[in-house]
Amino acid sequence: MTVDAHHHVWDLTVRDQDWLTGPERAPLRRNFTLADLAPEASAAGVDRTVLVQTVTVPEETPELLALAAAHPLVAGVVGWTDLTRPDITDELARLRDLPGGDLLKGIRHQVQAEADPEWLLRADVRRGLAAVAAAGLVYDLVVLPHQLPACARAAAALPGLTFVLDHAGKPPVASGAVEPWASGARALADLPHTVCKLSGLVTEAAPGSWSHADLRPYADVVLDAFGPGRTMFGSDWPVCTLEAAYGDVLATARALTGHLDDAGRREVFETTAVRVYDL
């Protein structure tokens, strides 16, 4: 069994995806649905997926839950809600009571867009993160490398909450630089309740000219720091299609983990995601 722990869908007739700006993202300015993904996932041997939010509006998460409930491919949803709202505990309970609410496995906020590099350390945010933990959910981190120190501090302050680092913390693959990203990732990995997604690397690489060798130093840091038992594969479809087809992204991840034994590869491509997201 293979689990894709990170992908998206959107319908531009429902709402705009305001982050799809610039000519380089123009190919993504169309609808991407589960009906589009399902045959590609099936052809690649992917059995279950985790559907992840894209925009910070309260209407999206109920829509994703309803989509997931109606499609056998999706085993979990990482949604969004305002962590700073005073009634965050009640809001999480409301989401769990919606159609498909049993598929809500985690919460994510676009921390990468926050100007404050220590946004995660704000008292109101930490209160919201504690509510996420109390609800039995995990928290996905979508951050940039300079925000990794705050991630480690936030995680250290909340040992009861599992933190999942999306896209390996977006390392600067295109430049070839490894530090200070690697030190930040390792500091986060030192905390046992943190996990990392081996995802998003192809779109951090130089457009149109990347190779497995370009990605390998970053994958090696992730696997060394977190270990296969705290690493999970994610396609980042359809964003990945800017650089590679769905099957090619999975094949790349398999190549980058080819040195692992059978048990290690099974953790990366199945059991880590099943355990962390309770799929």
Backbone as CSV, one residue per row, in Angstrom:
resi,resn,N_x,N_y,N_z,CA_x,CA_y,CA_z,C_x,C_y,C_z
1,MET,0.840,-1.196,0.000,0.000,0.000,0.000,0.873,1.243,0.000
2,THR,0.485,2.242,-0.781,1.206,3.504,-0.833,0.250,4.640,-0.474
3,VAL,0.707,5.527,0.412,-0.084,6.677,0.846,0.580,7.952,0.336
4,ASP,-0.195,8.802,-0.287,0.235,10.148,-0.656,-0.264,11.082,0.440
5,ALA,0.641,11.572,1.258,0.252,12.322,2.457,0.071,13.809,2.217
6,HIS,0.077,14.236,0.947,-0.067,15.685,0.728,-0.452,15.983,-0.717
7,HIS,-1.696,16.387,-0.914,-2.108,16.913,-2.216,-3.253,17.888,-2.007
8,HIS,-3.620,18.566,-3.080,-4.663,19.597,-3.025,-5.696,19.360,-4.124
9,VAL,-6.805,20.048,-4.009,-7.761,20.218,-5.107,-8.305,21.631,-4.999
10,TRP,-8.791,22.153,-6.121,-9.493,23.437,-6.084,-10.375,23.601,-7.300
11,ASP,-11.377,24.444,-7.122,-12.348,24.750,-8.176,-12.427,26.267,-8.262
12,LEU,-11.884,26.831,-9.314,-11.829,28.289,-9.447,-13.196,28.903,-9.686
13,THR,-14.216,28.079,-9.986,-15.569,28.628,-10.092,-16.193,28.808,-8.716
14,VAL,-15.621,28.161,-7.706,-16.100,28.323,-6.326,-15.408,29.499,-5.660
15,ARG,-14.064,29.539,-5.775,-13.300,30.673,-5.249,-11.941,30.716,-5.916
16,ASP,-11.381,31.908,-5.913,-10.055,32.085,-6.473,-8.996,31.509,-5.531
17,GLN,-7.902,31.101,-6.107,-6.709,30.734,-5.351,-5.735,31.898,-5.523
18,ASP,-5.786,32.835,-4.568,-5.083,34.102,-4.784,-3.565,33.983,-4.745
19,TRP,-3.057,32.809,-4.416,-1.616,32.595,-4.418,-1.096,32.162,-5.782
20,LEU,-2.013,31.898,-6.712,-1.616,31.486,-8.056,-1.337,32.719,-8.905
21,THR,-0.219,33.362,-8.619,0.144,34.593,-9.299,1.408,34.370,-10.136
22,GLY,1.592,35.236,-11.125,2.793,35.193,-11.937,2.696,34.194,-13.074
23,PRO,3.449,34.427,-14.129,3.378,33.549,-15.312,3.847,32.126,-15.029
24,GLU,4.736,31.950,-14.050,5.246,30.604,-13.784,4.169,29.692,-13.201
25,ARG,3.134,30.270,-12.597,2.054,29.467,-12.028,0.808,29.446,-12.911
26,ALA,0.886,30.040,-14.061,-0.260,30.086,-14.966,-0.826,28.702,-15.282
27,PRO,0.006,27.649,-15.447,-0.574,26.331,-15.735,-1.478,25.795,-14.626
28,LEU,-1.379,26.357,-13.425,-2.209,25.892,-12.310,-3.532,26.639,-12.221
29,ARG,-3.713,27.648,-13.061,-4.939,28.439,-12.978,-6.062,27.764,-13.761
30,ARG,-6.432,26.586,-13.270,-7.591,25.850,-13.779,-8.065,24.943,-12.655
31,ASN,-9.164,24.278,-12.851,-9.694,23.398,-11.816,-8.892,22.101,-11.744
32,PHE,-8.659,21.641,-10.539,-8.041,20.336,-10.290,-8.932,19.603,-9.298
33,THR,-9.428,18.451,-9.682,-10.417,17.730,-8.884,-9.917,16.336,-8.511
34,LEU,-10.630,15.703,-7.599,-10.308,14.327,-7.253,-10.508,13.394,-8.447
35,ALA,-11.433,13.743,-9.310,-11.623,12.939,-10.523,-10.413,13.018,-11.437
36,ASP,-9.703,14.145,-11.400,-8.467,14.270,-12.164,-7.342,13.451,-11.531
37,LEU,-7.275,13.489,-10.211,-6.185,12.823,-9.505,-6.333,11.311,-9.484
38,ALA,-7.544,10.821,-9.306,-7.757,9.392,-9.043,-7.090,8.471,-10.057
39,PRO,-7.239,8.691,-11.370,-6.589,7.761,-12.306,-5.065,7.838,-12.253
40,GLU,-4.522,9.021,-11.989,-3.065,9.145,-11.881,-2.562,8.426,-10.640
41,ALA,-3.278,8.593,-9.531,-2.893,7.911,-8.302,-2.974,6.401,-8.481
42,SER,-4.048,5.935,-9.101,-4.219,4.504,-9.317,-3.104,3.942,-10.188
43,ALA,-2.757,4.657,-11.251,-1.702,4.196,-12.147,-0.355,4.134,-11.444
44,ALA,-0.162,5.004,-10.447,1.097,5.041,-9.704,1.097,4.081,-8.522
45,GLY,-0.032,3.428,-8.266,-0.107,2.488,-7.169,-0.407,3.117,-5.822
46,VAL,-0.943,4.330,-5.826,-1.298,5.017,-4.584,-2.714,4.625,-4.188
47,ASP,-2.866,4.179,-2.942,-4.144,3.659,-2.464,-4.946,4.659,-1.642
48,ARG,-4.234,5.515,-0.880,-4.906,6.465,0.005,-4.153,7.789,-0.024
49,THR,-4.878,8.865,0.244,-4.260,10.185,0.214,-4.726,11.033,1.398
50,VAL,-3.986,12.119,1.611,-4.374,13.156,2.568,-4.557,14.445,1.780
51,LEU,-5.741,15.006,1.860,-6.111,16.224,1.144,-5.845,17.426,2.052
52,VAL,-5.100,18.413,1.538,-4.617,19.524,2.357,-5.177,20.844,1.860
53,GLN,-5.513,21.713,2.790,-6.091,23.024,2.484,-5.132,23.888,1.674
54,THR,-5.690,24.916,1.009,-4.862,25.841,0.226,-5.095,27.298,0.566
55,VAL,-6.287,27.648,1.053,-6.605,29.055,1.306,-7.133,29.222,2.730
56,THR,-6.953,30.423,3.262,-7.340,30.684,4.651,-8.718,31.327,4.702
57,VAL,-9.713,30.543,4.326,-11.111,30.958,4.441,-11.874,29.843,5.136
58,PRO,-12.821,30.171,6.014,-13.495,29.136,6.801,-14.356,28.199,5.977
59,GLU,-14.772,28.613,4.777,-15.653,27.770,3.977,-14.938,26.571,3.362
60,GLU,-13.614,26.659,3.188,-12.926,25.612,2.439,-12.914,24.274,3.170
61,THR,-12.636,24.276,4.470,-12.497,23.007,5.185,-13.771,22.162,5.139
62,PRO,-14.961,22.717,5.398,-16.169,21.893,5.240,-16.321,21.325,3.837
63,GLU,-15.939,22.095,2.824,-16.020,21.597,1.450,-15.073,20.418,1.233
64,LEU,-13.847,20.534,1.759,-12.880,19.442,1.606,-13.349,18.189,2.331
65,LEU,-13.932,18.358,3.508,-14.434,17.206,4.254,-15.545,16.495,3.477
66,ALA,-16.433,17.275,2.873,-17.523,16.676,2.098,-16.983,15.952,0.868
67,LEU,-15.993,16.540,0.203,-15.376,15.880,-0.938,-14.730,14.561,-0.520
68,ALA,-14.006,14.599,0.589,-13.312,13.401,1.062,-14.292,12.300,1.427
69,ALA,-15.397,12.681,2.052,-16.386,11.688,2.472,-17.008,10.975,1.280
70,ALA,-17.000,11.648,0.133,-17.646,11.081,-1.053,-16.685,10.355,-1.969
71,HIS,-15.393,10.313,-1.611,-14.417,9.702,-2.516,-13.536,8.722,-1.761
72,PRO,-13.456,7.480,-2.191,-12.715,6.465,-1.434,-11.210,6.667,-1.409
73,LEU,-10.674,7.497,-2.299,-9.226,7.703,-2.327,-8.736,8.468,-1.105
74,VAL,-9.525,9.429,-0.623,-9.077,10.333,0.437,-9.355,9.720,1.800
75,ALA,-8.293,9.554,2.580,-8.419,8.955,3.907,-8.304,9.981,5.025
76,GLY,-7.928,11.208,4.698,-7.781,12.232,5.720,-7.708,13.606,5.103
77,VAL,-8.050,14.606,5.922,-8.040,16.007,5.492,-7.262,16.831,6.509
78,VAL,-6.408,17.708,6.009,-5.780,18.744,6.834,-6.432,20.055,6.434
79,GLY,-7.200,20.618,7.328,-7.971,21.815,7.020,-7.391,23.069,7.642
80,TRP,-8.169,24.132,7.551,-7.762,25.414,8.134,-8.863,25.935,9.031
81,THR,-8.452,26.547,10.127,-9.326,27.402,10.909,-8.453,28.430,11.587
82,ASP,-9.041,29.520,11.990,-8.292,30.608,12.626,-7.874,30.182,14.026
83,LEU,-6.594,29.932,14.203,-6.096,29.479,15.499,-6.301,30.510,16.595
84,THR,-6.443,31.781,16.224,-6.523,32.843,17.228,-7.952,33.149,17.668
85,ARG,-8.947,32.490,17.090,-10.326,32.794,17.476,-10.572,32.339,18.914
86,PRO,-11.302,33.121,19.697,-11.513,32.774,21.109,-12.228,31.441,21.311
87,ASP,-13.067,31.056,20.340,-13.842,29.826,20.466,-13.227,28.682,19.665
88,ILE,-11.923,28.637,19.583,-11.253,27.653,18.737,-11.634,26.226,19.123
89,THR,-11.783,25.948,20.399,-12.150,24.588,20.819,-13.517,24.202,20.266
90,ASP,-14.475,25.121,20.377,-15.810,24.856,19.859,-15.804,24.730,18.337
91,GLU,-14.982,25.537,17.677,-14.936,25.485,16.222,-14.362,24.155,15.732
92,LEU,-13.345,23.652,16.384,-12.804,22.352,16.006,-13.846,21.251,16.212
93,ALA,-14.597,21.348,17.295,-15.655,20.364,17.536,-16.735,20.464,16.461
94,ARG,-17.070,21.689,16.033,-18.075,21.866,14.985,-17.612,21.222,13.690
95,LEU,-16.345,21.412,13.350,-15.819,20.807,12.124,-15.882,19.286,12.195
96,ARG,-15.607,18.733,13.352,-15.641,17.275,13.497,-17.058,16.731,13.367
97,ASP,-18.055,17.578,13.623,-19.452,17.141,13.540,-20.051,17.290,12.147
98,LEU,-19.316,17.904,11.223,-19.823,18.103,9.871,-19.775,16.800,9.073
99,PRO,-20.502,16.721,7.956,-20.347,15.564,7.069,-18.873,15.391,6.673
100,GLY,-18.345,14.217,6.910,-16.934,13.963,6.660,-16.027,14.412,7.778
101,GLY,-16.592,14.896,8.868,-15.783,15.434,9.952,-14.864,14.429,10.603
102,ASP,-15.219,13.158,10.504,-14.342,12.125,11.061,-13.048,12.002,10.271
103,LEU,-12.994,12.598,9.076,-11.793,12.563,8.250,-10.866,13.749,8.524
104,LEU,-11.282,14.672,9.391,-10.402,15.784,9.748,-9.278,15.249,10.631
105,LYS,-8.049,15.353,10.140,-6.896,14.792,10.854,-5.924,15.856,11.336
106,GLY,-5.979,17.039,10.740,-5.022,18.069,11.119,-5.476,19.447,10.691
107,ILE,-4.717,20.443,11.150,-4.971,21.849,10.838,-3.682,22.444,10.284
108,ARG,-3.835,23.386,9.342,-2.673,24.073,8.777,-3.013,25.536,8.556
109,HIS,-2.016,26.385,8.749,-2.134,27.813,8.448,-0.965,28.195,7.548
110,GLN,-1.167,29.189,6.700,-0.112,29.624,5.788,0.915,30.473,6.533
111,VAL,1.647,29.834,7.415,2.651,30.553,8.210,3.703,31.179,7.307
112,GLN,3.972,30.571,6.171,4.972,31.114,5.252,4.631,32.530,4.784
113,ALA,3.359,32.897,4.861,2.928,34.219,4.420,2.923,35.247,5.548
114,GLU,3.189,34.823,6.767,3.193,35.738,7.905,4.504,36.527,7.941
115,ALA,4.385,37.846,8.095,5.581,38.697,8.128,6.411,38.464,9.387
116,ASP,5.750,38.112,10.473,6.444,37.892,11.736,7.073,36.498,11.727
117,PRO,8.406,36.383,11.753,9.022,35.057,11.722,8.741,34.227,12.971
118,GLU,8.227,34.884,14.017,7.896,34.176,15.253,6.387,34.137,15.485
119,TRP,5.628,34.138,14.413,4.170,34.106,14.508,3.697,32.926,15.333
120,LEU,4.326,31.786,15.180,3.912,30.580,15.908,4.085,30.714,17.415
121,LEU,4.875,31.681,17.852,5.160,31.833,19.280,4.233,32.826,19.953
122,ARG,3.358,33.464,19.197,2.401,34.394,19.802,1.498,33.651,20.776
123,ALA,1.109,34.332,21.853,0.304,33.687,22.893,-1.028,33.195,22.337
124,ASP,-1.668,33.993,21.468,-2.968,33.563,20.944,-2.823,32.376,19.995
125,VAL,-1.722,32.322,19.262,-1.486,31.188,18.365,-1.180,29.931,19.174
126,ARG,-0.361,30.076,20.198,-0.028,28.912,21.029,-1.270,28.373,21.721
127,ARG,-2.180,29.239,22.100,-3.448,28.787,22.694,-4.229,27.963,21.671
128,GLY,-4.247,28.415,20.411,-4.928,27.664,19.365,-4.267,26.330,19.091
129,LEU,-2.931,26.311,19.099,-2.216,25.052,18.888,-2.509,24.058,20.005
130,ALA,-2.625,24.556,21.225,-2.966,23.674,22.344,-4.360,23.082,22.154
131,ALA,-5.275,23.869,21.580,-6.620,23.358,21.315,-6.589,22.286,20.221
132,VAL,-5.724,22.457,19.224,-5.567,21.445,18.183,-5.097,20.131,18.809
133,ALA,-4.135,20.231,19.712,-3.647,19.029,20.394,-4.745,18.380,21.221
134,ALA,-5.509,19.186,21.942,-6.569,18.656,22.799,-7.656,17.967,21.983
135,ALA,-7.817,18.400,20.737,-8.817,17.789,19.859,-8.317,16.498,19.225
136,GLY,-7.075,16.127,19.493,-6.527,14.906,18.922,-6.097,15.049,17.479
137,LEU,-5.845,16.287,17.041,-5.424,16.550,15.677,-3.928,16.843,15.638
138,VAL,-3.345,16.831,14.455,-1.950,17.216,14.281,-1.910,18.601,13.647
139,TYR,-0.717,19.185,13.622,-0.569,20.517,13.031,0.494,20.472,11.944
140,ASP,0.084,20.808,10.715,1.003,20.873,9.581,1.665,22.247,9.520
141,LEU,2.971,22.254,9.332,3.755,23.480,9.235,4.109,23.742,7.781
142,VAL,3.575,24.810,7.200,4.022,25.244,5.882,4.787,26.544,6.103
143,VAL,6.122,26.424,6.097,6.998,27.514,6.505,8.175,27.621,5.549
144,LEU,8.887,28.734,5.673,10.125,28.953,4.940,11.310,28.692,5.873
145,PRO,12.496,28.479,5.319,13.632,28.108,6.168,13.898,29.049,7.331
146,HIS,13.723,30.370,7.125,14.030,31.297,8.216,13.019,31.189,9.366
147,GLN,11.909,30.499,9.145,10.908,30.326,10.198,11.101,29.034,10.988
148,LEU,12.047,28.201,10.591,12.252,26.918,11.268,12.642,27.070,12.744
149,PRO,13.474,28.038,13.132,13.763,28.161,14.566,12.521,28.379,15.418
150,ALA,11.573,29.174,14.923,10.334,29.384,15.665,9.510,28.102,15.713
151,CYS,9.571,27.304,14.649,8.867,26.016,14.651,9.390,25.128,15.777
152,ALA,10.708,25.071,15.921,11.301,24.235,16.962,10.922,24.732,18.351
153,ARG,10.900,26.030,18.527,10.531,26.578,19.836,9.062,26.317,20.141
154,ALA,8.209,26.462,19.136,6.789,26.197,19.345,6.561,24.730,19.670
155,ALA,7.236,23.848,18.951,7.079,22.418,19.193,7.599,22.037,20.579
156,ALA,8.699,22.648,20.997,9.239,22.358,22.328,8.274,22.768,23.423
157,ALA,7.503,23.815,23.168,6.553,24.305,24.170,5.264,23.495,24.193
158,LEU,5.051,22.648,23.165,3.808,21.884,23.054,4.127,20.420,22.776
159,PRO,4.663,19.717,23.760,5.067,18.325,23.525,3.911,17.385,23.261
160,GLY,2.680,17.807,23.522,1.533,16.950,23.278,0.950,17.077,21.887
161,LEU,1.540,17.910,21.041,1.031,18.137,19.686,2.043,17.638,18.666
162,THR,1.595,16.806,17.736,2.461,16.361,16.654,2.535,17.444,15.587
163,PHE,3.743,17.873,15.266,3.990,18.868,14.224,4.512,18.163,12.983
164,VAL,3.911,18.459,11.834,4.303,17.846,10.562,4.864,18.936,9.661
165,LEU,6.131,18.825,9.315,6.790,19.818,8.472,6.506,19.518,7.008
166,ASP,5.725,20.369,6.372,5.388,20.187,4.960,6.576,20.562,4.078
167,HIS,6.755,19.805,3.001,7.729,20.120,1.957,9.144,20.295,2.508
168,ALA,9.429,19.571,3.594,10.762,19.596,4.205,11.194,20.996,4.625
169,GLY,10.233,21.896,4.798,10.591,23.262,5.170,11.084,24.091,4.002
170,LYS,10.775,23.673,2.788,11.085,24.416,1.567,12.566,24.801,1.452
171,PRO,13.433,23.830,1.390,14.865,24.133,1.274,15.188,24.814,-0.055
172,PRO,16.288,25.579,-0.093,16.651,26.341,-1.306,17.340,25.471,-2.347
173,VAL,16.604,24.532,-2.897,17.187,23.560,-3.818,17.791,24.251,-5.039
174,ALA,17.118,25.262,-5.560,17.578,25.914,-6.790,18.965,26.517,-6.628
175,SER,19.265,27.028,-5.441,20.569,27.655,-5.208,21.655,26.639,-4.879
176,GLY,21.251,25.445,-4.429,22.213,24.450,-4.005,22.680,24.619,-2.576
177,ALA,22.231,25.676,-1.908,22.624,25.899,-0.517,21.914,24.900,0.394
178,VAL,22.591,24.476,1.428,22.001,23.557,2.397,21.784,24.244,3.745
179,GLU,22.711,25.063,4.153,22.571,25.816,5.390,22.056,27.226,5.100
180,PRO,21.313,27.809,6.070,20.980,27.300,7.415,19.743,26.402,7.469
181,TRP,19.168,26.088,6.294,17.974,25.237,6.305,18.219,23.931,7.055
182,ALA,19.345,23.258,6.779,19.584,21.946,7.363,19.651,22.016,8.882
183,SER,20.297,23.032,9.404,20.387,23.168,10.866,19.010,23.385,11.469
184,GLY,18.186,24.179,10.799,16.832,24.402,11.299,15.998,23.141,11.260
185,ALA,16.137,22.368,10.193,15.386,21.116,10.090,15.848,20.114,11.141
186,ARG,17.154,20.042,11.360,17.676,19.105,12.358,17.238,19.493,13.768
187,ALA,17.187,20.781,14.049,16.747,21.222,15.376,15.295,20.829,15.618
188,LEU,14.472,20.949,14.596,13.078,20.519,14.727,13.015,19.006,14.892
189,ALA,13.822,18.285,14.130,13.806,16.828,14.187,14.291,16.292,15.531
190,ASP,15.040,17.092,16.273,15.502,16.653,17.592,14.340,16.425,18.561
191,LEU,13.187,16.986,18.252,11.999,16.818,19.085,11.229,15.597,18.592
192,PRO,10.946,14.640,19.450,10.394,13.357,18.990,8.975,13.431,18.459
193,HIS,8.263,14.506,18.725,6.873,14.621,18.262,6.788,15.449,16.981
194,THR,7.848,15.418,16.181,7.852,16.107,14.893,8.048,15.097,13.768
195,VAL,7.474,15.415,12.624,7.479,14.551,11.447,7.744,15.434,10.233
196,CYS,8.275,14.856,9.161,8.582,15.636,7.966,8.012,14.967,6.730
197,LYS,7.495,15.781,5.823,7.025,15.280,4.536,8.121,15.416,3.493
198,LEU,8.411,14.314,2.845,9.301,14.310,1.692,8.433,14.702,0.500
199,SER,8.280,15.979,0.336,7.347,16.517,-0.656,7.839,17.893,-1.091
200,GLY,7.345,18.338,-2.232,7.581,19.706,-2.657,8.979,20.030,-3.133
201,LEU,9.884,19.069,-3.171,11.266,19.385,-3.538,11.397,19.749,-5.015
202,VAL,10.602,19.116,-5.875,10.771,19.374,-7.309,10.433,20.813,-7.668
203,THR,9.514,21.421,-6.941,9.147,22.802,-7.254,10.026,23.818,-6.538
204,GLU,10.939,23.358,-5.678,11.940,24.244,-5.094,13.226,24.214,-5.918
205,ALA,13.322,23.283,-6.851,14.513,23.145,-7.682,14.490,24.147,-8.837
206,ALA,15.592,24.237,-9.565,15.661,25.121,-10.727,14.647,24.661,-11.774
207,PRO,13.765,25.526,-12.215,12.704,25.110,-13.138,13.249,24.483,-14.412
208,GLY,12.734,23.305,-14.716,13.030,22.665,-15.983,14.383,22.017,-16.122
209,SER,15.217,22.075,-15.084,16.571,21.541,-15.259,17.066,20.752,-14.061
210,TRP,16.166,20.308,-13.184,16.601,19.608,-11.973,16.830,18.121,-12.273
211,SER,17.574,17.502,-11.376,17.836,16.075,-11.460,17.728,15.475,-10.063
212,HIS,17.728,14.160,-9.996,17.716,13.507,-8.689,18.907,13.938,-7.848
213,ALA,20.036,14.147,-8.493,21.236,14.562,-7.761,21.050,15.913,-7.096
214,ASP,20.257,16.802,-7.701,20.000,18.110,-7.096,19.165,17.976,-5.824
215,LEU,18.267,17.004,-5.804,17.355,16.838,-4.669,17.954,15.989,-3.553
216,ARG,18.906,15.142,-3.895,19.389,14.150,-2.937,19.963,14.749,-1.648
217,PRO,20.757,15.830,-1.680,21.287,16.354,-0.409,20.189,16.732,0.583
218,TYR,19.066,17.205,0.091,17.973,17.637,0.957,17.189,16.431,1.476
219,ALA,16.954,15.469,0.613,16.296,14.242,1.056,17.160,13.516,2.082
220,ASP,18.471,13.531,1.877,19.362,12.847,2.814,19.327,13.502,4.191
221,VAL,19.264,14.828,4.236,19.157,15.519,5.531,17.869,15.114,6.233
222,VAL,16.763,15.103,5.495,15.470,14.734,6.079,15.516,13.316,6.642
223,LEU,15.987,12.384,5.848,15.986,10.985,6.269,16.961,10.740,7.418
224,ASP,18.081,11.455,7.436,19.036,11.310,8.525,18.504,11.931,9.812
225,ALA,17.872,13.097,9.691,17.416,13.823,10.880,16.149,13.217,11.480
226,PHE,15.163,12.953,10.639,13.878,12.461,11.125,13.816,10.934,11.156
227,GLY,14.570,10.295,10.280,14.487,8.843,10.144,13.248,8.453,9.359
228,PRO,13.246,7.280,8.738,12.072,6.854,7.963,10.799,6.786,8.790
229,GLY,10.922,6.499,10.072,9.744,6.392,10.928,9.051,7.704,11.205
230,ARG,9.699,8.825,10.849,9.074,10.140,10.994,9.156,10.922,9.674
231,THR,9.183,10.187,8.571,9.181,10.804,7.247,8.065,10.174,6.433
232,MET,7.346,10.994,5.665,6.256,10.476,4.835,6.286,11.131,3.458
233,PHE,5.934,10.347,2.463,5.882,10.853,1.095,4.626,11.686,0.866
234,GLY,4.800,12.789,0.129,3.675,13.577,-0.352,3.958,14.047,-1.767
235,SER,2.953,14.036,-2.622,3.170,14.429,-4.019,3.156,15.941,-4.214
236,ASP,2.388,16.642,-3.403,2.093,18.062,-3.600,1.408,18.301,-4.945
237,TRP,0.639,17.317,-5.407,-0.173,17.496,-6.611,-1.275,18.504,-6.327
238,PRO,-1.662,19.369,-7.224,-1.163,19.521,-8.587,0.001,20.493,-8.729
239,VAL,0.477,21.074,-7.602,1.580,22.022,-7.707,2.796,21.355,-8.348
240,CYS,3.010,20.095,-8.044,4.154,19.363,-8.598,4.149,19.325,-10.108
241,THR,2.953,19.448,-10.725,2.866,19.313,-12.181,3.575,20.447,-12.909
242,LEU,3.940,21.494,-12.195,4.768,22.528,-12.811,6.113,21.958,-13.252
243,GLU,6.560,20.899,-12.583,7.882,20.334,-12.864,7.868,18.852,-13.218
244,ALA,6.847,18.126,-12.785,6.850,16.679,-13.024,5.446,16.125,-12.909
245,ALA,5.174,15.091,-13.684,3.892,14.400,-13.598,3.805,13.632,-12.285
246,TYR,2.594,13.299,-11.900,2.358,12.633,-10.619,3.228,11.380,-10.465
247,GLY,3.196,10.509,-11.446,3.966,9.277,-11.355,5.457,9.528,-11.270
248,ASP,5.928,10.580,-11.927,7.354,10.897,-11.890,7.774,11.411,-10.518
249,VAL,6.887,12.137,-9.853,7.195,12.607,-8.503,7.342,11.425,-7.551
250,LEU,6.434,10.466,-7.666,6.537,9.273,-6.827,7.801,8.484,-7.160
251,ALA,8.098,8.346,-8.428,9.308,7.619,-8.829,10.559,8.320,-8.311
252,THR,10.555,9.648,-8.314,11.690,10.401,-7.782,11.864,10.145,-6.293
253,ALA,10.758,10.162,-5.561,10.835,9.890,-4.124,11.342,8.482,-3.859
254,ARG,10.937,7.538,-4.675,11.425,6.162,-4.507,12.927,6.088,-4.799
255,ALA,13.390,6.840,-5.779,14.822,6.860,-6.076,15.608,7.481,-4.927
256,LEU,15.074,8.528,-4.326,15.768,9.210,-3.237,15.788,8.391,-1.957
257,THR,14.918,7.398,-1.870,14.872,6.524,-0.690,15.344,5.113,-1.016
258,GLY,15.951,4.952,-2.171,16.331,3.621,-2.620,17.362,2.932,-1.751
259,HIS,18.110,3.707,-0.954,19.126,3.113,-0.085,18.542,2.541,1.196
260,LEU,17.273,2.816,1.470,16.643,2.304,2.683,16.307,0.821,2.516
261,ASP,16.191,0.119,3.625,15.733,-1.267,3.549,14.220,-1.300,3.345
262,ASP,13.674,-2.488,3.177,12.246,-2.612,2.889,11.392,-1.981,3.977
263,ALA,11.782,-2.173,5.229,11.004,-1.623,6.338,11.035,-0.100,6.313
264,GLY,12.195,0.474,6.015,12.304,1.920,5.962,11.474,2.518,4.845
265,ARG,11.507,1.875,3.681,10.695,2.388,2.570,9.212,2.268,2.877
266,ARG,8.815,1.211,3.545,7.401,1.078,3.887,6.972,2.180,4.854
267,GLU,7.870,2.561,5.768,7.530,3.659,6.678,7.320,4.952,5.908
268,VAL,8.213,5.277,4.990,8.109,6.530,4.242,6.860,6.564,3.372
269,PHE,6.528,5.438,2.756,5.444,5.430,1.769,4.116,4.896,2.303
270,GLU,4.083,4.516,3.565,2.806,4.039,4.112,2.660,4.294,5.599
271,THR,3.441,3.606,6.415,3.074,3.491,7.825,3.239,4.770,8.620
272,THR,4.197,5.631,8.250,4.318,6.909,8.967,3.045,7.731,8.814
273,ALA,2.564,7.846,7.594,1.343,8.612,7.357,0.136,7.999,8.031
274,VAL,0.023,6.670,7.959,-1.111,5.984,8.591,-1.116,6.244,10.092
275,ARG,0.063,6.177,10.711,0.145,6.392,12.153,-0.097,7.850,12.544
276,VAL,0.589,8.760,11.877,0.523,10.173,12.257,-0.870,10.752,12.033
277,TYR,-1.479,10.425,10.909,-2.801,10.963,10.582,-3.933,10.029,10.977
278,ASP,-3.611,8.918,11.611,-4.640,7.977,12.058,-5.583,7.638,10.916
279,LEU,-5.012,7.190,9.804,-5.814,6.919,8.599,-6.533,5.574,8.722
